[in-house]
């Protein structure tokens, strides 16, 4: 175990019921772990146990050198004494307080004379400068969620917990909040846990993932390694199965509104991104959005083409199969019909061209170069 993981959050919980749990994981400072799974899988119960709002039958929870829960040694630190910031999907703001008032309400250990200034700074940090005196009813859903994030940070938390925080806002607002959270993470050093059932959300935001099914972790590790797993049954929606690959910003063409992204096996064309030439980006490619051509694909409307080699064919839900491809060392998956696989005579070792729709890409910025455009359109 690395020193960072010792300093971070460590969780191990077990109980047969009434809500079955068998989970164990660690989150390093600055790392975002996504807890993914269908409704009833134990995601929120695990989060509530960490926050101190639910007492499991057995286990241990520690933050750095501080033990918050230890069933063997009868330790159970009350929720109010755990340095945790929590953001809920329903905002849970005080309607009679202003935005600044809601943030100041979480500043119990800050001298009263400093609270207003610190609240204003936190609101500016979440893109709400100038809205200090506005009440929740006058704010949009996205703005209310930003206040909730500022309030969680006002506790100066050792751990930040996000319980499906974007599910109550519309998709365009959600896309903006994803970008803002990615920006905010550049300045946060605490472990972060995101509870979600949305693979798009996890792919865009998470470093690591733990997949829960009926209270048990069935897969965990780097997000790039977890999303392509084929052995998770109902824990992951097969229709959303995908891979994450890296590419580099090669050129921008404002006249056509296109950014060219370079990959060792080919070229991608993406709606114009606000990112520096040479910046590294992470792209999510869904299996359902990949087609396969054997030989010269000819003139097609799909411009994104990667040279690849078939590495395997996995049975899926009839009449579909999942074709695994190697593209210059990166895994790709294509969901096609069994009949199409037969007609193309696909077999391991066969060179092919992977044809990828632009709609398959969810851009995630890595490092200091930040993109502000997370659109995806079909080309």
NULUMSE-197547 format. One record per residue (C-alpha): residue number from 0; residue in one letter; chain; x, y, z. Coordinates in pm, 1 decimal, padded with zeros to 6 digits. Example, Ala and Ser with C-alpha at 12.3 -4.5 7.8 and 13.67 -1.06 7.14 Angstrom:
BEGIN
  pos  code  unit      east     north        up
    0     A     A   01230.0  -00450.0   00780.0
    1     S     A   01367.0  -00106.0   00714.0
//
This chain:
BEGIN
  pos  code  unit      east     north        up
    0     X     A   00000.0   00000.0   00000.0
    1     X     A   00142.8   00340.7  -00098.5
    2     X     A   00189.6   00626.3   00146.1
    3     X     A  -00089.1   00821.3  -00029.0
    4     X     A  -00333.4   00539.0   00027.5
    5     X     A  -00238.7   00526.1   00396.2
    6     X     A  -00313.8   00900.6   00414.9
    7     X     A  -00637.4   00864.0   00219.5
    8     X     A  -00967.8   00695.3   00290.0
    9     X     A  -00987.8   00323.9   00370.7
   10     X     A  -01321.0   00138.8   00386.8
   11     X     A  -01408.0  -00223.6   00469.1
   12     X     A  -01771.0  -00309.3   00547.7
   13     X     A  -01950.0  -00641.9   00588.3
   14     X     A  -02298.6  -00747.2   00690.9
   15     X     A  -02546.7  -01015.2   00581.9
   16     X     A  -02847.5  -00784.4   00612.1
   17     X     A  -03087.9  -00612.0   00624.5
   18     X     A  -02889.0  -00446.1   00344.6
   19     X     A  -02615.2  -00693.9   00240.4
   20     X     A  -02267.8  -00541.6   00220.5
   21     X     A  -01926.2  -00682.2   00136.1
   22     X     A  -01709.0  -00392.1   00022.4
   23     X     A  -01345.6  -00295.8   00067.8
   24     X     A  -01158.5  -00016.3  -00108.6
   25     X     A  -00914.6   00270.9  -00057.4
   26     X     A  -00911.8   00617.5  -00214.5
   27     X     A  -00593.1   00823.0  -00228.9
   28     X     A  -00580.6   01201.0  -00176.8
   29     X     A  -00682.7   01376.1  -00497.5
   30     X     A  -00830.1   01056.4  -00644.9
   31     X     A  -01193.0   01024.5  -00754.4
   32     X     A  -01347.2   00679.6  -00712.2
   33     X     A  -01680.4   00607.9  -00880.4
   34     X     A  -01910.1   00362.4  -00703.0
   35     X     A  -02117.2   00224.9  -00991.3
   36     X     A  -02411.5  -00009.9  -00987.3
   37     X     A  -02786.4  -00042.4  -01040.5
   38     X     A  -03045.7   00073.4  -00787.8
   39     X     A  -03032.8  -00136.4  -00472.0
   40     X     A  -02670.3  -00242.3  -00520.6
   41     X     A  -02551.0  -00078.2  -00197.9
   42     X     A  -02390.6   00241.4  -00333.1
   43     X     A  -02574.3   00493.9  -00118.1
   44     X     A  -02566.5   00270.3   00190.4
   45     X     A  -02187.7   00255.6   00161.3
   46     X     A  -02172.4   00634.5   00128.4
   47     X     A  -02400.2   00683.7   00430.8
   48     X     A  -02180.2   00450.0   00635.8
   49     X     A  -01872.0   00658.4   00549.1
   50     X     A  -02055.8   00978.9   00640.1
   51     X     A  -02168.1   00832.9   00973.1
   52     X     A  -02539.9   00829.2   00892.5
   53     X     A  -02559.1   00448.9   00887.3
   54     X     A  -02391.5   00200.4   01119.9
   55     X     A  -02293.2  -00126.0   00949.3
   56     X     A  -02276.4  -00452.3   01141.6
   57     X     A  -01904.7  -00504.3   01091.0
   58     X     A  -01606.7  -00323.0   00944.3
   59     X     A  -01362.8  -00036.3   00966.2
   60     X     A  -01348.6   00314.1   00815.2
   61     X     A  -01047.1   00540.7   00850.0
   62     X     A  -00933.4   00872.3   00706.9
   63     X     A  -00557.4   00898.5   00727.2
   64     X     A  -00462.3   00816.0   01086.0
   65     X     A  -00813.4   00887.8   01216.9
   66     X     A  -01046.9   00592.3   01267.5
   67     X     A  -01411.6   00683.3   01216.0
   68     X     A  -01560.3   00336.7   01259.1
   69     X     A  -01420.3   00011.2   01395.8
   70     X     A  -01671.6  -00253.9   01499.1
   71     X     A  -01410.4  -00470.0   01675.8
   72     X     A  -01290.4  -00183.1   01896.0
   73     X     A  -01635.6  -00024.2   01942.3
   74     X     A  -01543.4   00300.4   01765.4
   75     X     A  -01818.3   00497.5   01591.2
   76     X     A  -01742.0   00867.8   01553.0
   77     X     A  -02064.9   01073.2   01512.7
   78     X     A  -02133.0   01220.5   01169.6
   79     X     A  -02088.9   01578.5   01291.2
   80     X     A  -01732.1   01500.0   01401.0
   81     X     A  -01625.2   01338.0   01073.3
   82     X     A  -01460.0   01591.9   00844.9
   83     X     A  -01674.4   01507.7   00543.8
   84     X     A  -01826.8   01724.6   00275.2
   85     X     A  -02136.0   01569.9   00118.4
   86     X     A  -02331.0   01671.6  -00191.6
   87     X     A  -02674.2   01515.0  -00244.6
   88     X     A  -02879.0   01487.7  -00561.7
   89     X     A  -03158.7   01695.7  -00406.6
   90     X     A  -02934.3   01992.8  -00305.5
   91     X     A  -03079.7   02009.3   00054.4
   92     X     A  -03031.0   02386.0   00081.1
   93     X     A  -03193.3   02600.2   00350.7
   94     X     A  -03464.5   02793.1   00160.7
   95     X     A  -03468.2   03085.1   00408.3
   96     X     A  -03093.3   03149.2   00370.9
   97     X     A  -02908.5   03315.3   00084.9
   98     X     A  -02642.9   03131.9  -00116.0
   99     X     A  -02375.4   03279.6   00109.5
  100     X     A  -02582.5   03197.1   00417.3
  101     X     A  -02607.1   02832.3   00313.4
  102     X     A  -02230.5   02815.3   00270.4
  103     X     A  -02161.1   02994.6   00600.9
  104     X     A  -02389.1   02748.1   00781.2
  105     X     A  -02121.8   02482.3   00726.8
  106     X     A  -01839.8   02694.0   00872.9
  107     X     A  -01866.4   02593.1   01237.2
  108     X     A  -01490.0   02615.4   01298.8
  109     X     A  -01436.7   02945.0   01113.1
  110     X     A  -01442.4   03272.2   01314.0
  111     X     A  -01768.7   03457.2   01246.6
  112     X     A  -01594.0   03765.8   01110.8
  113     X     A  -01423.8   03558.3   00839.8
  114     X     A  -01721.2   03355.8   00722.3
  115     X     A  -01871.5   03604.2   00476.9
  116     X     A  -01544.3   03651.4   00291.1
  117     X     A  -01470.7   03280.9   00274.8
  118     X     A  -01824.9   03206.1   00155.8
  119     X     A  -01790.2   03461.9  -00125.5
  120     X     A  -01458.0   03308.9  -00228.2
  121     X     A  -01607.5   02958.6  -00236.9
  122     X     A  -01907.4   03074.9  -00440.4
  123     X     A  -01673.0   03240.5  -00690.0
  124     X     A  -01476.7   02916.8  -00705.5
  125     X     A  -01789.0   02733.5  -00825.0
  126     X     A  -01879.6   03005.0  -01080.0
  127     X     A  -02138.8   03187.0  -00864.6
  128     X     A  -01960.2   03517.9  -00808.7
  129     X     A  -02209.1   03797.6  -00740.4
  130     X     A  -02490.8   03565.8  -00629.6
  131     X     A  -02408.3   03569.8  -00257.9
  132     X     A  -02739.6   03728.8  -00154.4
  133     X     A  -02970.4   03525.6  -00378.7
  134     X     A  -03198.3   03266.3  -00217.6
  135     X     A  -03225.9   02908.4  -00351.1
  136     X     A  -03573.2   02960.8  -00499.8
  137     X     A  -03427.1   03226.6  -00731.0
  138     X     A  -03147.4   02998.1  -00854.4
  139     X     A  -03154.9   02740.6  -01132.5
  140     X     A  -03102.7   02373.4  -01054.5
  141     X     A  -02742.2   02391.0  -01169.2
  142     X     A  -02677.0   02698.4  -00956.6
  143     X     A  -02831.6   02533.5  -00651.7
  144     X     A  -02604.1   02234.0  -00699.7
  145     X     A  -02303.3   02466.7  -00720.9
  146     X     A  -02407.2   02618.3  -00386.1
  147     X     A  -02426.0   02265.7  -00244.4
  148     X     A  -02071.2   02196.0  -00364.3
  149     X     A  -01945.9   02522.7  -00211.5
  150     X     A  -02117.6   02434.6   00117.2
  151     X     A  -01954.7   02089.3   00118.9
  152     X     A  -01611.9   02248.0   00065.2
  153     X     A  -01684.0   02502.3   00340.7
  154     X     A  -01645.2   02222.9   00595.1
  155     X     A  -01278.7   02194.5   00490.9
  156     X     A  -01338.1   01822.0   00449.6
  157     X     A  -01085.8   01541.5   00459.2
  158     X     A  -01318.5   01345.2   00226.1
  159     X     A  -01572.3   01465.4  -00033.1
  160     X     A  -01877.8   01245.7  -00101.5
  161     X     A  -02099.6   01300.7  -00407.4
  162     X     A  -02429.3   01109.4  -00406.3
  163     X     A  -02558.8   01119.3  -00767.1
  164     X     A  -02516.0   01498.0  -00753.8
  165     X     A  -02609.6   01568.3  -01116.4
  166     X     A  -02918.2   01351.4  -01160.3
  167     X     A  -03164.2   01631.4  -01082.4
  168     X     A  -03046.3   01868.9  -01356.3
  169     X     A  -03099.8   01858.5  -01731.7
  170     X     A  -02837.2   01718.2  -01968.6
  171     X     A  -02686.1   02050.3  -02090.2
  172     X     A  -02649.4   02170.9  -01729.5
  173     X     A  -02503.5   01835.6  -01633.6
  174     X     A  -02240.8   01867.5  -01909.2
  175     X     A  -02135.6   02210.7  -01778.1
  176     X     A  -02116.1   02080.0  -01421.2
  177     X     A  -01893.9   01791.5  -01536.4
  178     X     A  -01646.6   02040.0  -01682.3
  179     X     A  -01659.0   02259.5  -01371.6
  180     X     A  -01601.9   01963.9  -01139.4
  181     X     A  -01305.0   01853.8  -01352.0
  182     X     A  -01163.1   02208.2  -01319.6
  183     X     A  -01230.8   02218.4  -00945.4
  184     X     A  -01055.5   01886.4  -00895.7
  185     X     A  -00728.9   02045.7  -01005.7
  186     X     A  -00728.2   02230.7  -00671.7
  187     X     A  -00863.8   01957.3  -00441.0
  188     X     A  -00636.3   01721.5  -00251.2
  189     X     A  -00886.7   01508.2  -00059.0
  190     X     A  -01022.6   01167.0  -00162.2
  191     X     A  -01350.3   01195.9  -00355.4
  192     X     A  -01620.4   00930.2  -00393.9
  193     X     A  -01889.7   00966.7  -00661.0
  194     X     A  -02196.1   00744.2  -00639.2
  195     X     A  -02354.7   00697.6  -00981.5
  196     X     A  -02532.0   00451.8  -01208.0
  197     X     A  -02435.6   00662.6  -01512.2
  198     X     A  -02134.2   00525.0  -01701.0
  199     X     A  -02099.1   00850.2  -01897.4
  200     X     A  -02053.8   01032.0  -01568.4
  201     X     A  -01802.7   00781.2  -01434.9
  202     X     A  -01602.4   00780.7  -01759.7
  203     X     A  -01575.9   01158.0  -01765.7
  204     X     A  -01487.5   01214.3  -01401.9
  205     X     A  -01338.4   00908.4  -01232.2
  206     X     A  -00983.3   00784.8  -01194.5
  207     X     A  -01086.6   00451.2  -01048.5
  208     X     A  -01413.2   00258.1  -01018.5
  209     X     A  -01574.9  -00006.6  -00802.5
  210     X     A  -01871.7  -00194.4  -00949.6
  211     X     A  -02132.6  -00301.8  -00695.0
  212     X     A  -02390.9  -00575.6  -00735.6
  213     X     A  -02620.4  -00678.8  -00449.0
  214     X     A  -02396.0  -00515.8  -00192.7
  215     X     A  -02072.8  -00674.0  -00315.1
  216     X     A  -01786.6  -00528.3  -00517.4
  217     X     A  -01757.0  -00742.9  -00829.2
  218     X     A  -01485.1  -00540.3  -01002.7
  219     X     A  -01252.3  -00254.3  -00914.7
  220     X     A  -00948.7  -00075.8  -01050.2
  221     X     A  -00860.0   00202.7  -01293.9
  222     X     A  -01167.5   00321.2  -01482.5
  223     X     A  -01004.3   00228.8  -01815.4
  224     X     A  -00973.8  -00132.9  -01702.4
  225     X     A  -01319.1  -00167.7  -01545.7
  226     X     A  -01547.6  -00032.2  -01819.6
  227     X     A  -01459.7  -00298.3  -02082.3
  228     X     A  -01515.5  -00593.0  -01845.2
  229     X     A  -01738.8  -00861.8  -01998.4
  230     X     A  -01790.3  -01073.1  -01686.3
  231     X     A  -02005.9  -00843.3  -01474.6
  232     X     A  -02350.8  -00973.8  -01560.7
  233     X     A  -02624.8  -00720.1  -01481.5
  234     X     A  -02393.9  -00491.0  -01284.0
  235     X     A  -02312.8  -00294.3  -01602.1
  236     X     A  -02560.7  -00219.1  -01877.6
  237     X     A  -02428.1  -00405.0  -02182.9
  238     X     A  -02571.7  -00141.1  -02416.1
  239     X     A  -02343.5   00117.2  -02250.3
  240     X     A  -02027.4  -00093.6  -02260.9
  241     X     A  -01726.6   00105.3  -02371.9
  242     X     A  -01352.9   00163.9  -02358.1
  243     X     A  -01143.5   00470.5  -02280.6
  244     X     A  -00848.2   00559.8  -02500.1
  245     X     A  -00604.4   00849.9  -02514.3
  246     X     A  -00542.8   01081.4  -02808.2
  247     X     A  -00350.9   01404.0  -02869.7
  248     X     A  -00480.0   01737.9  -03000.2
  249     X     A  -00309.6   01775.8  -03339.5
  250     X     A  -00484.5   02073.2  -03503.6
  251     X     A  -00780.0   02312.5  -03487.4
  252     X     A  -00980.2   02439.1  -03786.3
  253     X     A  -01217.5   02715.6  -03667.5
  254     X     A  -01359.9   02758.2  -04017.5
  255     X     A  -01501.4   02404.2  -04015.7
  256     X     A  -01545.7   02383.4  -03638.2
  257     X     A  -01328.1   02071.4  -03617.7
  258     X     A  -01042.3   01964.6  -03392.3
  259     X     A  -00816.1   01688.3  -03524.6
  260     X     A  -00702.5   01431.8  -03267.8
  261     X     A  -00410.4   01201.2  -03336.8
  262     X     A  -00389.9   00838.5  -03227.6
  263     X     A  -00114.4   00590.3  -03321.5
  264     X     A  -00364.3   00391.1  -03528.6
  265     X     A  -00545.2   00677.1  -03702.7
  266     X     A  -00710.4   01017.3  -03680.0
  267     X     A  -01025.1   01143.6  -03505.8
  268     X     A  -01230.6   01451.0  -03598.2
  269     X     A  -01415.4   01616.6  -03308.7
  270     X     A  -01622.4   01934.0  -03269.3
  271     X     A  -01386.4   02222.1  -03193.2
  272     X     A  -01224.5   02191.8  -02850.3
  273     X     A  -01076.6   02464.2  -02633.7
  274     X     A  -00751.0   02276.4  -02572.6
  275     X     A  -00387.8   02342.2  -02652.4
  276     X     A  -00213.6   02171.2  -02942.4
  277     X     A  -00041.3   01867.4  -02797.8
  278     X     A  -00286.6   01835.3  -02506.9
  279     X     A  -00376.2   01482.6  -02400.7
  280     X     A  -00744.5   01386.8  -02407.8
  281     X     A  -00933.3   01077.5  -02301.8
  282     X     A  -01213.9   00953.3  -02524.4
  283     X     A  -01492.4   00712.2  -02442.4
  284     X     A  -01589.7   00484.9  -02730.9
  285     X     A  -01902.8   00273.6  -02695.7
  286     X     A  -01910.5  -00073.1  -02847.9
  287     X     A  -02242.9   00004.4  -03013.4
  288     X     A  -02084.7   00296.9  -03203.1
  289     X     A  -01803.0   00098.9  -03366.4
  290     X     A  -01843.0  -00064.2  -03708.1
  291     X     A  -01591.7  -00295.0  -03876.4
  292     X     A  -01464.9  -00296.6  -04234.4
  293     X     A  -01252.3  -00569.6  -04390.5
  294     X     A  -01036.3  -00432.7  -04671.4
  295     X     A  -01065.4  -00077.9  -04802.9
  296     X     A  -01379.8   00078.3  -04651.5
  297     X     A  -01405.8   00317.4  -04945.9
  298     X     A  -01595.4   00644.7  -04937.1
  299     X     A  -01809.3   00666.8  -04623.5
  300     X     A  -01955.9   00946.5  -04414.2
  301     X     A  -01775.4   00805.0  -04109.5
  302     X     A  -01437.0   00979.6  -04113.6
  303     X     A  -01292.3   00836.7  -03793.0
  304     X     A  -01103.0   00524.2  -03890.0
  305     X     A  -00849.1   00328.2  -03689.4
  306     X     A  -00633.8   00043.9  -03814.7
  307     X     A  -00694.9  -00252.2  -03584.6
  308     X     A  -00658.7  -00627.3  -03547.4
  309     X     A  -00926.9  -00868.2  -03425.1
  310     X     A  -00820.3  -01026.4  -03095.0
  311     X     A  -01138.3  -01210.8  -03000.5
  312     X     A  -01514.2  -01255.0  -03047.0
  313     X     A  -01731.3  -01272.7  -02734.4
  314     X     A  -02090.8  -01396.6  -02729.2
  315     X     A  -02335.7  -01125.7  -02619.0
  316     X     A  -02713.6  -01099.2  -02615.5
  317     X     A  -02845.6  -01278.1  -02927.4
  318     X     A  -02822.5  -01194.8  -03209.7
  319     X     A  -02518.2  -00981.5  -03112.5
  320     X     A  -02151.9  -01056.1  -03056.0
  321     X     A  -01879.7  -00831.6  -02918.5
  322     X     A  -01566.8  -00811.5  -03131.5
  323     X     A  -01249.4  -00715.0  -02945.2
  324     X     A  -00990.6  -00519.0  -03141.6
  325     X     A  -00633.9  -00407.3  -03082.4
  326     X     A  -00565.5  -00054.5  -03210.7
  327     X     A  -00196.2   00020.7  -03157.1
  328     X     A  -00214.0  -00133.8  -02811.1
  329     X     A  -00552.5   00014.1  -02715.7
  330     X     A  -00857.3  -00208.6  -02673.6
  331     X     A  -01164.4  -00130.7  -02884.7
  332     X     A  -01494.4  -00319.0  -02880.6
  333     X     A  -01754.9  -00342.2  -03155.8
  334     X     A  -02107.1  -00471.3  -03100.6
  335     X     A  -02228.9  -00629.6  -03424.5
  336     X     A  -02467.6  -00907.4  -03524.0
  337     X     A  -02356.3  -01268.5  -03534.0
  338     X     A  -02450.9  -01276.8  -03901.8
  339     X     A  -02230.2  -00973.2  -03976.1
  340     X     A  -01935.9  -01138.7  -03802.2
  341     X     A  -01987.5  -01450.4  -04013.8
  342     X     A  -02024.2  -01255.0  -04337.2
  343     X     A  -01698.3  -01070.7  -04268.9
  344     X     A  -01526.2  -01399.2  -04170.5
  345     X     A  -01387.2  -01233.7  -03859.1
  346     X     A  -01125.3  -01426.3  -03664.8
  347     X     A  -00837.4  -01345.0  -03426.7
  348     X     A  -00541.4  -01195.4  -03612.2
  349     X     A  -00748.6  -01048.2  -03898.0
  350     X     A  -00653.5  -00686.1  -03985.2
  351     X     A  -00959.6  -00459.0  -04007.6
  352     X     A  -01059.7  -00093.9  -03998.3
  353     X     A  -01261.5   00028.4  -03699.9
  354     X     A  -01514.0   00291.9  -03810.8
  355     X     A  -01615.0   00516.8  -03520.4
  356     X     A  -01893.2   00773.3  -03503.8
  357     X     A  -01811.1   01107.4  -03342.6
  358     X     A  -02116.1   01061.9  -03119.2
  359     X     A  -01918.1   00794.3  -02936.6
  360     X     A  -01673.7   01036.9  -02779.5
  361     X     A  -01690.8   01185.6  -02429.9
  362     X     A  -01388.7   01406.2  -02382.8
  363     X     A  -01214.7   01410.8  -02046.1
  364     X     A  -00927.0   01651.0  -01998.9
  365     X     A  -00609.5   01524.5  -01838.3
  366     X     A  -00343.8   01744.4  -01684.6
  367     X     A  -00338.6   02125.6  -01693.1
  368     X     A  -00490.3   02166.5  -02040.1
  369     X     A  -00865.4   02200.4  -01986.2
  370     X     A  -01131.5   02171.0  -02255.5
  371     X     A  -01457.5   02358.7  -02215.7
  372     X     A  -01647.2   02186.9  -02494.9
  373     X     A  -01794.0   01847.6  -02407.0
  374     X     A  -02035.7   01827.2  -02699.2
  375     X     A  -02061.2   01517.5  -02912.4
  376     X     A  -02231.7   01513.4  -03252.0
  377     X     A  -02265.7   01262.0  -03532.7
  378     X     A  -02053.8   01329.0  -03839.5
//
